[in-house]
Amino acid sequence: MSDKLAIHGGPKSKTVPFGTGKRFGEEELKELAEALEQNTLFYHFGTKVKTFLDRFNDLYGVQYSVATSSGTAAIHVALGAAGVSVGDEVITSPITDQGTLIGILYQNAIPVFADLDPHTYNLDPASIESRITPRTKAIVAVHLAGNPCDMDPIMATARKHGLTVIEDCAQSYLTRYKGRLVGTIGHYGCFSTNDFKHISTGDGGIVTVNSGSESDYYAVHAFADKNYRRFGGEVVRELHGLAPNYRMTELQGAVGIAQLRKLPDICAARRKHGDRLTAAISDLPGIKPHHVEVGNECTYWFYMLRVDERELGAPREVFSEALAAEGIPNVPGYIPDVVYMQPLFQRREAYAGTHFPFDITGITYERGLCPNAEAILRTAVRIAISEFYSDLDVDEIAAGIGKVARYFHSHTTQTIGDTER
């Protein structure tokens, strides 16, 4: 292969189109037809949502789970069932989707951001410990991109301070931490089945109730359904607190049944491709692969490497443009900035015209609050991973990264040498 970069007129590293495939097919259509034949699409009267949850529970080895209308809803339900309320503080990640934060603010609680490990991009347990105050009620641990958080010290901290741990598993189906499935380690595990996850029901979510307590399960179930109690033949509508309507429909449950059958193969393919890419680029100058701790298993919703600009000899944006020219689509960073730099947090205005609940404690969110997280987003490059990719696709991604990295590194080295002479 020519060393001349494609952006300079050389041949592209990607020589064949990426593998593609259909996510939905006859299996989903069959389940949907059966759902419609029931003559009801309400989860309590039909069988599809119940079957979906039963099969999910079997796959995850849990006794109880509750279906919701989205992954955002799942996190809100877990927070509500845990008793998170006005003025409580909830520690979470500054690199995440807004869906992680909505439930915290809807409960009129206050998001507190801990810093991240610079290599796994997940919560640093020591930073969590440093953020705990008498108001801290819960930790929402985000397993970003299918890579597990370091759960043992997080759980130890939670036990020490009497905190609830909620796992945000939206991007981490069948991810394992020291052999254990994430979503089964904390008090609650929250999953998403929207269209941008390993499996899709269009929108939807699941909350695992890991205490095994029937009363806890009832509380979670009720909080997802306006605090109504739909068990047995009687519906109890005696309300003792505010709760949203986050019910999953039978149509979502039907698609979920078919999607669950595919999930192990989807995750196995993504794990293989991500690990293959790491092995291929680990020794490249200026490239820091997406790190997975020994003994853990990542299911790579995406692959995010970091660029050491000084070692590489080029800015992250220049590397990204050159890689795209090689036929390897990529995005600088994951989100534009850490979430606490969003206007909502900078203005401290979750609700129009008021600083509530931020003014309960007077919290502010300053640049530099989480330096590792900020550095990650300044230097990261995100690359898609798909279960439909072939080994050749992954090898050509690696070849493109290698070609660009070696080019910039060698030209920087030559420039330095010329200057010294």
Protein Blocks (a to p, Z undefined) as FASTA:
>chain_A
ZZbdfknopacfblbdcddddfbdfklmmmmmmmmmnopabfklmmmlmmmmmmmmmmno
pabdcddfbfklmmmmmmmmnopaehiacdddfbdcfklmmmmmmnopacddddddfklo
pacfklmmmmpcfklmbdcdddehhiacdfklmmmmmmmnopacdddfklmghiaeehia
ghilmmbdcddfbfkbfbdehiacddddfkopaklmmmmmmmmnoopacehjbdcfbdfb
dcddfbdcfklmmmmmmmmmmmmmmmmmmmmmmmmmmmmmmmpghiacddddehiacehl
bacddddfklnopafklmmmmmmmnopacdehjbfbdfklpmklmnopabghiabfklmn
opacdehklmmlmmmmmmgccddddfkbcfklmmmmmmmmmmmmmmmmmmmmmmmmmmmZ
Z
